[in-house]
Amino acid sequence: MDNYSDYYYKIIEKYKFFHENGIKDLPGNSTFLGYSLTKWIVKIKEIIKKTNSGSLIDFGCGKGFLYNNKFKIGEEEFINLSDFWNVENIYLYDPGVEKYSTYPNKKYDGVICTDVIEHIPEDDVIQFIDKLFNLSNKFIFFVIATIPASKYFDDGKNIHLCLKTQEDWNEIFLNFKKKYPNINQYVYFND
């Protein structure tokens, strides 16, 4: 049973609205496409190979653009991210996107969570991270922003609700390393 705050669920509703109707100057069909993953796909491929992982969850995948479209790296074209990573068993989850809103019901080798954690209310973030560790067999890959976003909620609050320094995050993940010693952690920051 989730013990998240009421505010956590209000935020999810706001993201559902953003995905449908847009935010700032972006229409809904161009909002939170999942592009932030782009700069990390080669690093994730290395981790998949290193950990011999055959299944992944992208937790907070947005609209999952790279999973559903062709792309090129150099001269080589790939059908989608599954093709590039050579992983067929990929589960996409995002509570703000109807298509991907069914919570994963089993563990996968790796959990990818890029540019999501900072959007979680401060009171809920530790429980949120703990739940992600409980979905992983082998590794967790996080990318966390440490600065405010350029977007705001209608009440004027920045959409990055949980801003911490890299040092603060590192301390948090050190505690998770003690709790989950068999799960490899890969934590990166967007400043």
PyMOL commands that set and color helices and strands:
alter all, ss='L'
color gray80, all
select helices_A, chain A and resi 6-21+28-30+35-51+65-68+81-85+98-100+117-119+122-133+166-179
alter helices_A, ss='H'
color red, helices_A
select strands_A, chain A and resi 55-59+71-73+76-78+89-93+108-114+136-145+184-190
alter strands_A, ss='S'
color yellow, strands_A
deselect
rebuild
show_as cartoon
